[in-house]
Amino acid sequence: ASPTRHPSVRAQLKGYAVRWSKAGHKPDKSHPLSLEENVRMARACDLGTVQGLRAATLVRLQHDMGARESEMLALNLDDLSWIRTGDAPVIRVRIGRSKGDQEGSGRTLYVEAVPDVDGDVDPALLLTRWVRARRDQGATDGPVFETDHGAARRTDGELSGSFGTERLS
């Protein structure tokens, strides 16, 4: 059991909160990144490496889809289907169970390339490039994104696979 549930600890924490509030402090409110900030973050990634491409794809796609980190990491390659390919791909993305969807009915989103707006960091183009890199490394199914330590989290909570820091050709 958590010690923070003990009545005396709760009373002490409440006292701190009251004093903090009376002293004029207010909780920091986080604001979502603007599109410009998001694009700048993606452009800061080294798109010539596997890790940089992964990071840029996650940053742009998560912003574009309005998805939670857990939803992004739960995506599998078979959750993606290309409706249109080429210079302006359209990708159907199926998101399964999420925090806001406890019934597990999921939702479907579409990611459409607009290369003249986002250029080199367009979410659909990055995702297409990322999946191609994953397939070049031998991935045929499983997670779209692996965790930062080179392994993908399976549905049973275990880690599997490895996808390193090599340069992309």
Salt bridges, closest charged atoms under 4 A:
ASP46 OD2 - ARG167 NH1 3.01
GLU71 OE1 - ARG107 NH2 3.08
GLU112 OE2 - ARG84 NH2 3.31
ASP118 OD2 - ARG60 NH2 2.71
ASP120 OD1 - ARG43 NE 2.89
GLU146 OE2 - ARG134 NH1 3.41
ASP148 OD1 - ARG54 NH1 3.03
ASP156 OD2 - ARG154 NH2 3.00
